[in-house]
Amino acid sequence: VPIAKKLHQLGFKLAATRGTANYLKKAGLPVETVHKVREKRPDVVDHIKNHAFSLVINARFGQESSEVAPLIRKTALLCGVPYATTLAGARAMVDGIEALLKGKGSVKCLQEYHEL
Protein backbone atom coordinates (compact mmCIF):
# COMPACT_ATOMS: atom_id res chain seq x y z
CA VAL A 1 0.00 0.00 0.00
CA PRO A 2 2.76 2.56 0.73
CA ILE A 3 4.13 2.32 -2.82
CA ALA A 4 0.70 2.77 -4.39
CA LYS A 5 -0.08 5.60 -1.99
CA LYS A 6 3.11 7.43 -2.93
CA LEU A 7 2.39 6.98 -6.66
CA HIS A 8 -1.09 8.41 -6.12
CA GLN A 9 0.35 11.37 -4.20
CA LEU A 10 2.76 11.98 -7.09
CA GLY A 11 -0.19 12.24 -9.48
CA PHE A 12 -0.20 8.77 -11.00
CA LYS A 13 -3.50 7.04 -11.73
CA LEU A 14 -3.53 3.52 -10.33
CA ALA A 15 -4.69 0.39 -12.14
CA ALA A 16 -4.53 -3.19 -10.91
CA THR A 17 -6.06 -6.59 -11.43
CA ARG A 18 -9.07 -7.48 -9.29
CA GLY A 19 -7.43 -8.80 -6.11
CA THR A 20 -4.85 -6.05 -5.86
CA ALA A 21 -7.38 -3.40 -6.86
CA ASN A 22 -9.77 -4.51 -4.10
CA TYR A 23 -6.95 -4.46 -1.55
CA LEU A 24 -5.89 -0.94 -2.55
CA LYS A 25 -9.49 0.30 -2.61
CA LYS A 26 -9.97 -0.95 0.96
CA ALA A 27 -6.95 1.17 1.87
CA GLY A 28 -8.76 4.20 0.44
CA LEU A 29 -6.94 4.53 -2.87
CA PRO A 30 -8.71 5.18 -6.19
CA VAL A 31 -7.90 2.27 -8.49
CA GLU A 32 -9.10 1.22 -11.94
CA THR A 33 -9.62 -2.54 -12.16
CA VAL A 34 -8.14 -4.21 -15.25
CA HIS A 35 -8.50 -7.79 -16.44
CA LYS A 36 -5.86 -10.43 -15.85
CA VAL A 37 -4.17 -12.07 -18.82
CA ARG A 38 -6.54 -14.59 -20.46
CA GLU A 39 -9.43 -13.38 -18.29
CA LYS A 40 -11.14 -10.95 -20.66
CA ARG A 41 -10.01 -8.39 -23.24
CA PRO A 42 -8.62 -5.83 -22.97
CA ASP A 43 -6.32 -7.35 -20.37
CA VAL A 44 -3.25 -5.99 -18.62
CA VAL A 45 -0.98 -6.90 -21.57
CA ASP A 46 -3.30 -5.07 -23.98
CA HIS A 47 -3.09 -1.99 -21.76
CA ILE A 48 0.72 -2.16 -21.79
CA LYS A 49 0.75 -2.51 -25.60
CA ASN A 50 -1.58 0.48 -25.90
CA HIS A 51 0.76 2.56 -23.71
CA ALA A 52 -1.98 3.08 -21.12
CA PHE A 53 0.55 2.59 -18.30
CA SER A 54 3.57 4.76 -17.45
CA LEU A 55 5.10 1.98 -15.38
CA VAL A 56 4.31 -1.58 -14.34
CA ILE A 57 4.79 -3.20 -10.95
CA ASN A 58 4.29 -6.94 -11.14
CA ALA A 59 5.45 -8.52 -7.89
CA ARG A 60 4.82 -12.25 -8.11
CA PHE A 61 2.36 -13.79 -5.69
CA GLY A 62 1.09 -17.30 -6.37
CA GLN A 63 1.22 -19.71 -9.29
CA GLU A 64 -1.00 -17.78 -11.70
CA SER A 65 1.23 -14.73 -11.70
CA SER A 66 4.34 -16.86 -12.22
CA GLU A 67 2.82 -18.19 -15.45
CA VAL A 68 2.04 -14.77 -16.93
CA ALA A 69 4.86 -12.75 -15.35
CA PRO A 70 7.29 -13.41 -18.24
CA LEU A 71 4.68 -12.22 -20.77
CA ILE A 72 4.03 -9.04 -18.79
CA ARG A 73 7.79 -8.37 -18.44
CA LYS A 74 8.46 -9.01 -22.13
CA THR A 75 5.57 -6.80 -23.23
CA ALA A 76 6.68 -3.96 -20.95
CA LEU A 77 10.25 -4.27 -22.22
CA LEU A 78 9.24 -4.30 -25.89
CA CYS A 79 6.92 -1.33 -25.37
CA GLY A 80 9.49 0.69 -23.43
CA VAL A 81 7.46 0.73 -20.22
CA PRO A 82 9.55 0.68 -17.02
CA TYR A 83 8.69 -2.23 -14.76
CA ALA A 84 9.59 -3.69 -11.38
CA THR A 85 9.22 -7.32 -10.37
CA THR A 86 9.85 -6.95 -6.63
CA LEU A 87 8.46 -4.62 -3.99
CA ALA A 88 12.00 -3.47 -3.16
CA GLY A 89 12.56 -2.60 -6.82
CA ALA A 90 9.22 -0.83 -7.02
CA ARG A 91 10.02 1.16 -3.89
CA ALA A 92 13.37 2.24 -5.35
CA MET A 93 11.71 3.17 -8.65
CA VAL A 94 9.06 5.28 -6.93
CA ASP A 95 11.62 6.95 -4.65
CA GLY A 96 13.65 7.86 -7.74
CA ILE A 97 10.60 9.27 -9.52
CA GLU A 98 9.74 11.30 -6.44
CA ALA A 99 13.27 12.71 -6.19
CA LEU A 100 13.29 13.69 -9.87
CA LEU A 101 9.86 15.32 -9.67
CA LYS A 102 10.94 17.31 -6.62
CA GLY A 103 14.21 18.34 -8.29
CA LYS A 104 16.27 16.51 -5.68
CA GLY A 105 18.15 14.16 -7.93
CA SER A 106 19.82 13.69 -11.23
CA VAL A 107 20.22 10.77 -13.57
CA LYS A 108 23.70 9.33 -14.03
CA CYS A 109 24.92 6.18 -15.67
CA LEU A 110 26.42 3.54 -13.41
CA GLN A 111 29.91 4.16 -14.79
CA GLU A 112 29.81 7.75 -13.51
CA TYR A 113 29.38 6.49 -9.96
CA HIS A 114 32.31 4.10 -10.27
CA GLU A 115 34.50 6.26 -12.52
CA LEU A 116 35.15 3.49 -15.02
Secondary structure, 3 states (H helix, E strand, C coil): CHHHHHHHHCCCCEEEEHHHHHHHHHCCCCEEEEECCCCCCCEHHHHHHCCCCCCEECCCCCHHHHHHHHHHHHHHHHCCCCEECCHHHHHHHHHHHHHHHCCCCCCCCHHHHHCC
